[in-house]
């Protein structure tokens, strides 16, 4: 299983590419209850893209141990609740976290959680042959358009490096 954070879910939903995200992650993508809550907020403002996430990404339930870990993390760390709950869940269930948040990746690694970045997901799309490099470049441009994604030229080069 891979817990996907709100940011990655949101950008792929806005680009209408949730199926692509699930495809690259072998359909093991899940979200935590707070991430589901966060992704649902835009519905209140008339946006439809959250429905793409809610209808296709399963929400996991936290164990008592994960809830306790979440509470511990909230006391000591200054991160969003979605990231903290995801880190707590991943730590207790020994699953991977996918996040685009640099600070969340650092905290997760410190907590012993395996992490994959948006860049790794984009690279995996062409490496697994799901899309070719040109199509991934088009996807990046679409993510820039629909979600104001910022990728430096150096990061983009690493995505396409053999």
C-alpha positions in Angstrom: 0.0 0.0 0.0 1.0 3.6 -0.6 -0.6 6.5 1.2 -0.9 9.5 -1.1 -1.0 13.0 0.3 -3.5 15.6 -0.5 -1.3 17.6 -2.8 -0.5 14.7 -5.2 -4.1 13.5 -5.2 -5.4 17.0 -5.9 -3.0 17.7 -8.8 -3.7 14.3 -10.5 -7.4 14.8 -9.9 -7.4 18.3 -11.4 -5.5 16.8 -14.4 -8.1 14.0 -14.6 -5.4 11.5 -14.2 -6.2 9.6 -11.0 -6.3 6.3 -13.1 -2.8 7.0 -14.3 -1.7 7.6 -10.7 -3.3 4.3 -9.6 -1.8 2.5 -12.6 1.8 3.6 -11.7 1.3 2.6 -8.1 -0.3 -0.7 -9.0 -3.7 0.3 -7.7 -2.3 0.2 -4.1 -3.1 3.9 -3.5 -5.0 4.8 -0.3 -5.6 7.9 1.7 -6.1 8.6 5.4 -9.3 10.1 6.9 -7.8 13.6 7.2 -6.5 13.5 3.7 -10.0 12.6 2.5 -11.4 15.5 4.5 -8.7 17.9 3.0 -9.4 16.7 -0.5 -13.2 17.2 0.0 -12.9 20.9 1.0 -13.0 22.2 -2.6 -16.4 20.6 -3.0 -17.8 23.3 -0.8 -16.7 25.9 -3.4 -18.2 24.1 -6.4 -15.1 22.2 -7.6 -15.8 18.7 -9.0 -12.3 17.2 -9.0 -12.4 15.8 -5.5 -15.1 13.4 -6.6 -12.5 11.7 -8.8 -10.4 11.0 -5.7 -13.2 10.0 -3.4 -14.7 7.6 -5.8 -11.5 5.8 -6.7 -9.0 6.0 -3.8 -9.8 3.9 -0.7 -9.8 5.6 2.7 -8.0 3.5 5.4 -8.9 3.4 9.0 -6.3 4.1 11.7 -5.5 1.6 14.4 -5.3 2.7 18.0 -1.5 2.7 17.7 -1.6 4.9 14.6 -4.0 7.3 16.4 -1.6 7.5 19.3 1.4 8.0 17.0 -0.6 10.8 15.2 -1.2 12.5 18.5 2.5 12.2 19.5 3.5 13.7 16.1 1.1 16.6 16.5 2.7 17.6 19.8 6.2 17.8 18.4 6.0 18.7 14.8 4.8 21.6 12.7 3.2 20.0 9.7 -0.3 19.8 8.3 -2.6 17.3 9.9 -2.9 15.3 6.7 0.8 14.8 6.4 1.1 13.9 10.1 -1.7 11.4 10.0 -0.3 9.9 6.9 3.2 9.6 8.5 1.7 8.0 11.6 -0.3 5.5 9.6 2.6 4.6 7.4 4.9 4.2 10.4 2.5 1.9 12.3 1.4 -0.1 9.2 4.9 -0.2 7.6 3.6 1.2 4.3 5.0 3.9 1.9 4.1 7.6 1.9 3.9 9.5 -1.4 4.2 13.2 -0.9 5.3 16.3 -2.7 6.1 18.1 0.5 9.8 18.3 1.2 9.4 18.9 4.9 7.0 16.0 5.2 9.5 13.8 3.4 12.2 14.7 5.8 10.0 14.1 8.9 8.8 10.8 7.5 12.3 9.6 6.8 13.3 10.6 10.4 10.4 8.6 11.6 11.5 5.6 9.6 8.8 5.8 6.9 9.7 5.0 3.3 8.8 7.9 1.0 8.4 8.4 -2.7 8.2 11.9 -4.2 6.1 13.3 -7.1 9.3 13.2 -9.2 9.7 9.5 -8.5 6.1 8.9 -9.5 6.6 10.8 -12.8 9.8 9.0 -13.5 8.1 5.6 -12.8 5.3 6.4 -15.3 7.8 6.3 -18.3 10.2 3.8 -16.8 7.3 1.2 -16.4 6.2 2.0 -19.9 2.8 3.3 -18.9 3.5 6.4 -20.9 6.5 7.5 -23.0 8.8 10.4 -22.0 6.9 12.8 -24.4 3.6 12.0 -22.7 5.1 12.5 -19.3 6.4 15.9 -20.4 2.9 16.8 -21.5 1.6 15.6 -18.1 4.0 17.8 -16.3 2.9 20.8 -18.5 -0.7 19.9 -17.6 0.1 19.8 -13.9 1.8 23.2 -14.2 -1.4 24.5 -15.9 -4.0 23.0 -13.6 -2.1 23.1 -10.3 0.7 25.6 -10.7 3.3 22.8 -10.3 6.8 24.2 -10.0 9.6 22.0 -11.1 13.1 23.3 -11.6 14.8 22.4 -14.8 17.3 20.3 -12.7 14.5 18.3 -11.2 12.9 17.8 -14.5 16.2 16.6 -16.0 16.4 14.0 -13.1 12.9 12.7 -14.0 14.0 11.9 -17.5 17.5 10.7 -16.7 18.0 7.0 -17.7 
